[in-house]
Amino acid sequence: MKEGKRTNGAGLARQHAALCYRRAGGEACEILLVTSRDTGRWVLPKGWPKKKEEGGASALREAHEEAGVIGRLIPGEAGAYSYDKAMPAGAAIPCRVLVHAVEVNYLSYAFPEMGIRRREWFSPEAASIAVAEPELKSLLADFRPPSETGAAAGKG
């Protein structure tokens, strides 16, 4: 495992994802998904933390690199999900992804991975249909933006 990658107590590799959202009036919101580099499927911006990088900081960095997001990290975790990360040599690494909510202030026109990814806004229900991972489907379907007073995002 590369320097900076971390594992949880069960030996699963750990990544951090940004659940990027914008308010759509009242309790409604839209969730930003990006396409993966390899298969083009819809995913949350996510990746490996850098050495000594906290989870939320990692999620914010990935959101900017993969989707051009400039936003505000919501304290705490919005949830977690598991998936198998396909590696170039054909092997798969079991990963646990900690999800951090990020309220999007704006999207940059230019960002590091703009030529290799698409980004699109979805309702929580449509986002849950678009992704493949069962735990992530539930997390997205149940997601509601935190109250303006800063209450925790999501249900999990």
C-alpha positions in Angstrom: 0.0 0.0 0.0 1.4 3.4 -0.9 2.5 5.9 1.7 -0.5 7.9 2.9 -3.1 5.2 2.4 -4.7 4.1 5.6 -6.6 1.1 6.8 -9.3 0.6 9.3 -9.1 -2.0 12.1 -10.4 -4.7 9.8 -7.6 -4.2 7.3 -9.7 -2.5 4.7 -8.1 0.3 2.8 -9.7 3.6 3.7 -10.7 6.4 1.3 -12.5 9.7 1.7 -15.4 10.9 -0.5 -17.1 14.3 -0.8 -20.9 14.2 -1.0 -21.1 17.6 -2.8 -24.5 19.2 -2.7 -26.3 22.5 -3.4 -29.6 23.6 -1.9 -32.6 23.6 -4.1 -35.1 25.3 -1.8 -36.2 24.3 1.7 -35.1 20.7 2.5 -34.5 19.9 -1.2 -31.0 19.6 -2.6 -29.1 18.3 -5.6 -26.0 16.1 -5.4 -23.0 16.4 -7.7 -21.7 13.1 -9.2 -18.7 12.6 -11.4 -17.8 9.8 -13.8 -15.0 7.4 -12.8 -11.8 7.6 -14.9 -11.8 3.9 -15.9 -15.4 2.8 -16.5 -17.3 6.1 -16.7 -19.8 5.1 -14.0 -21.2 7.7 -11.7 -19.4 8.1 -8.4 -18.7 10.6 -5.6 -15.3 12.4 -5.8 -13.1 10.2 -3.6 -9.6 9.0 -3.1 -6.7 8.1 -0.9 -5.7 10.6 1.9 -2.3 12.1 1.6 0.2 11.6 4.5 -1.1 13.4 7.6 -4.2 14.6 5.8 -7.4 14.6 7.8 -10.5 12.9 6.2 -12.5 16.1 5.6 -9.4 17.8 4.0 -8.9 14.8 1.8 -12.6 14.9 0.7 -12.4 18.6 -0.1 -9.2 18.1 -2.1 -10.7 15.3 -4.1 -13.8 17.3 -4.8 -11.7 20.1 -6.3 -9.4 17.9 -8.3 -12.2 15.7 -9.7 -15.1 18.1 -10.0 -13.8 21.7 -9.6 -15.8 22.1 -6.4 -15.2 25.1 -4.2 -17.2 24.6 -1.0 -17.7 24.3 2.7 -17.0 21.1 4.6 -19.8 20.1 7.0 -18.3 18.8 10.3 -18.7 15.1 11.0 -19.2 12.3 8.6 -22.3 11.9 6.4 -21.9 8.1 6.3 -19.7 5.4 4.8 -19.8 2.6 2.2 -17.7 -0.3 1.0 -16.5 -1.2 -2.5 -13.8 -3.1 -4.2 -11.2 -0.8 -5.9 -10.1 -2.3 -9.2 -6.3 -1.9 -9.6 -4.4 -1.8 -12.9 -2.9 -5.3 -12.4 -6.4 -6.7 -12.3 -6.5 -7.2 -8.5 -9.2 -5.5 -6.4 -8.6 -3.9 -3.0 -11.6 -3.9 -0.5 -12.1 -0.3 0.6 -14.2 1.5 3.2 -15.1 5.0 2.1 -15.9 7.6 4.7 -18.2 10.2 3.2 -18.0 13.9 4.1 -20.7 16.4 3.1 -19.6 19.5 1.2 -21.9 22.4 0.5 -20.9 23.7 -2.9 -20.4 27.4 -3.2 -19.4 27.3 -6.9 -17.9 25.1 -9.6 -14.6 26.0 -11.2 -14.5 26.1 -15.0 -11.0 24.6 -15.0 -9.9 21.9 -12.6 -7.2 19.2 -12.6 -9.3 16.3 -14.0 -11.7 18.3 -16.2 -10.6 16.5 -19.4 -11.2 13.0 -18.0 -14.4 13.3 -16.0 -18.0 14.5 -16.5 -19.9 16.1 -13.6 -23.7 16.4 -13.3 -26.3 17.4 -10.7 -28.9 14.8 -9.5 -31.7 14.8 -7.1 -30.9 12.5 -4.1 -33.2 9.8 -5.5 -31.7 10.0 -9.0 -28.2 10.0 -7.6 -29.0 6.8 -5.6 -30.2 5.1 -8.8 -27.1 6.3 -10.8 -24.4 4.8 -8.5 -23.6 1.1 -8.2 -22.7 0.5 -4.5 -25.7 -0.6 -2.4 -24.6 1.2 0.8 -24.0 4.4 -1.2 -27.4 4.1 -2.9 -29.0 4.2 0.6 -26.8 7.0 1.8 -27.7 9.2 -1.2 -31.4 8.4 -1.1 -31.6 9.4 2.5 -29.3 12.5 2.3 -30.8 15.8 3.4 -28.8 19.0 3.7 -28.0 20.0 7.3 -30.0 22.8 8.8 -28.5 26.3 8.6 -27.4 25.9 12.2 -24.9 23.2 11.2 -26.7 20.0 12.3 -25.1 16.8 11.0 -25.7 15.9 7.4 -27.3 12.6 6.3 -28.5 9.7 8.4 -25.6 7.5 8.6 
